[in-house]
Amino acid sequence: MRVDRFLEGRFPGLSFSHIQRIIRKGELRVDGKRAQPKDRLTAGQMVRIPPLKLDATKPRPGDEADEKNREFLKSITLHEDADVLVLNKPMGLSVQGGSGTTRHLDGMLEVLRDTQGQRPRLVHRLDKDTAGCLLVAKTRFAAAALAKTFRSRAARKIYWALVAGVPKPRQGRISTFLAKEEREEDSYMRIAAHGDEGASHAVTYYAVVETSAQTLAWVSLKPVTGRTHQLRAHMAHSGYPIVGDPRYFSKENWELPGGMQNRLHLLARRIAVPHPRGGVVDITAPLPPHMQQSWNLLGLDATRYDPIEEAPQE
């Protein structure tokens, strides 16, 4: 680890400029010698740190914002151990930055950097408007293990959605090719043919859990592949788009029931993955407020048995 990053991790109250000054003046010594900020420390080296004055540890300007981010992350944590963090991502919060996006989870994770300088890493993504389980690796070891798990499709993911209409048959498999199409402001996943440029195979299992008359259905979804917007594009393609989807919902003369919010009704309900050190991490997220409101309105029981449990993994 770099010398300056080592100090930053050990003394979070020190400003980065103060850290640079300590090193530049030669007040910090590594094995009795002066060091450069970019020099890398190795296990077993002796680091001499000068007495740190109290005025040097005044909170940095960003500390208040950092503390707010720390509290926010704590408030949405569903599971945490030494290697793994599972967050309950709110609807509307981006996972990563993009054009015009300044507040996102990946940026917030910076405040959880440990004393060794390791910061938590994302191992998969959720769309901005999808709520629910987001898995984060806290260590390099966990990041490598979990990335391998996702590549081998050993991670089990279950999503809940509210769709327009009642899918027939009530349980099934959707298999298509999807390709990204760039539009004016955004990208869009279209159904493609095998062999089309950029087309990837996408497979989703679905099961109707409960219905509201014949107008709406609570559907449980198990994606086998993890393509961008896969579930949203697949449900729209099947003729049962997800309620509140601004990009893929195109049912003519369809009206949102009164009292229901026009927001994406898609939840990353459950994630189950082998833990990097053995055992399984199996976490469930609650319905976000807008979906809970719809479930209450329609009289749907969130504790019902979920038939998607029996769907194959391939």
C-alpha atoms as one frame of an Amber mdcrd trajectory, in Angstrom:
protein
   0.000   0.000   0.000   1.180   3.547  -0.691   2.606   5.414   2.312   0.092
   8.282   1.990  -2.855   5.850   1.729  -1.584   3.994   4.799  -1.660   7.223
   6.844  -5.036   8.224   5.418  -6.510   4.878   6.481  -4.998   4.945   9.982
  -5.801   8.605  10.743  -9.060   9.502   8.958  -9.150  12.900  10.716  -5.946
  14.091   8.990  -6.351  16.118   5.835  -4.618  14.680   2.799  -2.518  17.858
   2.402  -1.288  17.491   6.002  -0.330  13.874   5.330   1.657  14.948   2.258
   3.421  17.652   4.301   4.464  15.194   7.065   5.989  12.889   4.457   7.583
  15.660   2.398   9.309  17.179   5.466  10.777  13.804   6.358   8.908  13.598
   9.677   7.665  10.151   8.705  10.329   7.444   8.375  10.139   3.952   6.907
  12.833   1.653   8.322  14.614   4.797   9.525  14.682   6.461   6.096  12.740
   9.256   4.433   9.951   8.128   2.135   7.968   9.457  -0.823   4.134   9.544
  -0.673   3.947   7.062  -3.547   6.422   4.579  -2.016   4.755   1.255  -1.258
   4.908  -0.376   2.157   5.384  -4.102   2.580   4.577  -6.348   5.536   7.151
  -6.134   8.333   8.437  -2.640   7.605   8.777  -0.217  10.542   6.952   3.088
  10.115   7.804   5.984  12.446   4.971   8.496  12.700   5.645  11.917  14.277
   3.487  13.183  17.163   0.245  14.379  15.595  -1.019  17.700  16.939  -4.690
  17.980  17.831  -5.225  20.829  15.408  -4.083  18.510  12.627  -6.974  16.164
  13.311  -9.766  18.684  12.976 -12.578  17.280  10.864 -12.099  17.733   7.171
 -14.759  19.682   5.258 -16.054  16.431   3.825 -16.374  14.715   7.202 -19.978
  15.754   7.775 -20.992  14.427   4.372 -18.942  11.267   5.004 -20.724  10.709
   8.309 -24.111  11.117   6.608 -23.111   8.573   3.959 -21.888   6.198   6.675
 -25.207   6.486   8.542 -27.181   6.059   5.323 -25.279   2.906   4.350 -25.788
   1.526   7.856 -29.547   2.209   7.598 -29.858   0.166   4.374 -27.576  -2.741
   5.419 -29.350  -6.110   5.375 -26.259  -8.207   6.145 -22.629  -7.555   7.017
 -19.650  -9.700   7.948 -15.884  -9.355   7.481 -16.073 -10.093   3.744 -19.572
  -9.386   2.479 -22.095  -6.575   2.641 -25.677  -6.802   1.327 -27.456  -3.474
   0.909 -31.159  -2.802   0.424 -30.810  -0.381  -2.488 -33.620   2.195  -2.550
 -35.521   2.796  -5.773 -34.174   5.859  -7.617 -30.594   5.676  -6.319 -27.937
   4.897  -8.939 -25.477   2.124  -8.239 -22.705   3.812 -10.225 -21.957   7.277
 -11.570 -22.715   8.350 -15.098 -23.330  11.553 -16.994 -25.008  13.951 -14.577
 -25.048  11.424 -11.702 -23.161  12.678  -8.676 -24.857  10.718  -5.860 -24.443
   6.979  -6.231 -23.734   3.960  -4.045 -20.312   3.248  -5.495 -19.163   6.728
  -4.442 -20.625   6.337  -0.958 -18.693   3.101  -0.407 -15.504   5.208  -0.226
 -16.366   6.056   3.423 -16.093   2.345   4.315 -12.429   2.100   3.280 -10.640
   0.044   5.965  -7.328   0.644   7.764  -5.528  -1.331   5.063  -6.919   1.018
   2.430  -9.327  -1.547   0.952 -12.686  -0.143  -0.120 -15.802  -2.251  -0.682
 -16.381  -3.214  -4.320 -19.576  -3.823  -6.290 -19.839  -7.342  -7.663 -23.054
  -6.866  -9.666 -25.446  -4.034 -10.592 -29.090  -3.058 -10.279 -30.915  -0.532
 -12.459 -31.397   2.873 -10.860 -35.145   2.284 -10.428 -34.878  -1.316  -9.187
 -34.940  -1.676  -5.391 -33.558  -4.478  -3.257 -30.576  -6.752  -2.611 -27.220
  -5.462  -3.795 -24.164  -7.579  -2.974 -20.886  -5.821  -2.147 -17.444  -7.356
  -1.469 -15.572  -5.781   1.446 -12.176  -7.337   0.654 -10.122  -8.142  -2.462
 -10.383 -11.816  -1.528 -14.201 -11.671  -1.410 -14.373  -9.627  -4.637 -12.396
 -12.264  -6.553 -14.436 -15.154  -5.092 -17.807 -13.485  -5.733 -16.871 -12.407
  -9.267 -16.120 -16.058 -10.007 -19.485 -17.046  -8.471 -21.356 -14.647 -10.755
 -19.409 -15.753 -13.835 -20.278 -19.397 -13.114 -23.952 -18.442 -12.484 -23.811
 -19.976  -9.014 -25.558 -16.897  -7.575 -29.324 -17.373  -7.152 -31.378 -14.213
  -7.637 -35.131 -13.823  -7.255 -37.040 -10.683  -8.254 -40.619  -9.635  -7.604
 -42.598  -7.527 -10.044 -46.127  -6.247 -10.554 -47.131  -6.620 -14.194 -50.060
  -5.510 -16.347 -52.266  -8.492 -17.185 -51.929 -12.123 -16.061 -49.228 -14.159
 -17.873 -50.368 -17.331 -19.603 -49.200 -19.925 -18.833 -48.811 -18.950 -15.189
 -45.313 -20.406 -15.051 -42.796 -20.474 -17.862 -39.430 -19.712 -19.384 -38.593
 -16.724 -21.569 -35.609 -17.188 -23.861 -34.548 -14.491 -26.354 -31.518 -12.652
 -27.643 -31.106  -9.063 -26.474 -29.076  -6.284 -28.085 -28.389  -2.763 -26.902
 -29.807   0.031 -29.026 -28.573   3.580 -28.399 -31.355   6.149 -28.374 -31.209
   9.928 -28.021 -30.536  10.043 -24.297 -30.501   6.445 -23.173 -29.746   2.904
 -24.181 -32.575   0.416 -24.738 -32.490  -3.376 -24.920 -34.336  -4.718 -27.946
 -35.270  -8.292 -28.781 -32.729  -9.438 -31.337 -32.142 -12.408 -33.604 -29.412
 -14.977 -33.053 -26.314 -13.702 -34.828 -27.282 -10.005 -34.677 -24.358  -7.741
 -33.846 -23.994  -7.388 -30.058 -26.828  -9.841 -29.350 -26.591 -11.912 -26.149
 -28.747 -14.859 -25.117 -31.005 -14.121 -22.119 -33.096 -16.612 -20.124 -35.690
 -15.809 -17.440 -38.030 -18.107 -15.502 -41.266 -16.567 -14.222 -44.147 -17.675
 -12.008 -47.391 -15.894 -11.125 -47.684 -15.731  -7.333 -51.042 -13.949  -7.016
 -53.399 -11.886  -9.184 -55.709  -8.912  -8.812 -58.759  -9.629 -10.967 -57.374
 -10.149 -14.479 -55.735  -6.754 -14.663 -52.575  -7.168 -12.579 -50.301  -9.997
 -11.476 -47.587 -10.319  -8.866 -44.877 -12.240 -10.664 -41.720 -13.815  -9.264
 -38.755 -13.879 -11.643 -35.535 -15.865 -11.707 -32.968 -14.644 -14.256 -30.511
 -17.318 -15.368 -28.418 -14.764 -17.275 -27.734 -11.212 -16.109 -28.241  -8.958
 -19.132 -28.937  -5.232 -18.845 -32.696  -4.593 -18.356 -33.291  -8.314 -18.972
 -36.377  -8.724 -16.779 -37.958  -5.463 -17.941 -37.391  -6.263 -21.637 -38.535
  -9.880 -21.234 -41.778  -9.015 -19.456 -42.588  -6.306 -22.016 -41.801  -8.745
 -24.859 -44.126 -11.357 -23.349 -46.977  -8.810 -23.345 -47.023  -8.280 -19.569
 -44.871  -5.193 -18.937 -43.808  -4.194 -15.437 -46.004  -1.490 -13.896 -44.343
   1.925 -13.779 -41.573   1.067 -16.256 -40.867   4.338 -18.102 -38.825   2.630
 -20.813 -40.538  -0.638 -21.708 -44.208  -0.168 -20.764 -46.252   0.388 -23.935
 -49.736  -1.045 -23.337 -52.374   1.024 -25.118 -55.328   2.458 -23.176 -53.912
   1.099 -19.928 -54.574   3.147 -16.817 -52.667   3.007 -13.565 -55.092   2.032
 -10.772 -55.960   4.888  -8.416 -53.740   5.161  -5.348 -50.809   3.432  -7.053
 -47.551   5.259  -7.697 -46.244   5.360 -11.263 -42.835   3.972 -10.301 -41.053
   0.837 -11.430 -42.538  -2.106  -9.529 -39.437  -4.319  -9.561 -37.638  -5.620
  -6.479 -34.432  -7.656  -6.199 -36.188  -9.713  -3.538 -33.591 -12.330  -2.654
 -29.974 -13.229  -3.290 -28.271 -16.473  -2.267 -24.569 -16.976  -2.963 -21.840
 -19.260  -1.627 -19.911 -17.281   1.001 -16.213 -16.837   0.065 -15.197 -18.576
   3.326 -17.835 -21.324   3.269 -21.559 -21.584   3.844 -24.161 -19.479   2.049
 -25.238 -15.844   2.242 -29.029 -15.895   1.709 -30.675 -12.491   2.128 -34.196
 -11.190   1.483 -35.190  -7.540   1.000 -38.561  -6.089   2.069 -40.936  -4.445
  -0.389 -39.963  -0.803  -1.002 -42.591   1.774   0.133 -44.221   2.277  -3.292
 -44.604  -1.475  -3.842 -45.831  -2.064  -0.272 -48.494   0.582  -0.949 -49.588
  -1.293  -4.095 -49.587  -4.679  -2.307 -51.793  -3.161   0.427 -54.098  -1.585
  -2.155 -54.530  -4.872  -4.041 -54.725  -7.056  -0.925 -51.657  -9.096  -1.890
 -49.989 -11.103   0.882 -46.179 -10.765   0.761 -45.767 -13.839   2.998 -47.286
 -16.200   0.397 -45.285 -19.173  -0.890 -43.148 -18.188  -3.869 -43.429 -20.886
  -6.617 -40.275 -19.645  -8.401 -38.288 -21.527  -5.730 -38.833 -24.677  -7.797
 -37.624 -23.186 -11.095 -34.432 -24.642 -12.604 -31.136 -22.795 -12.446 -30.433
 -23.155 -16.171
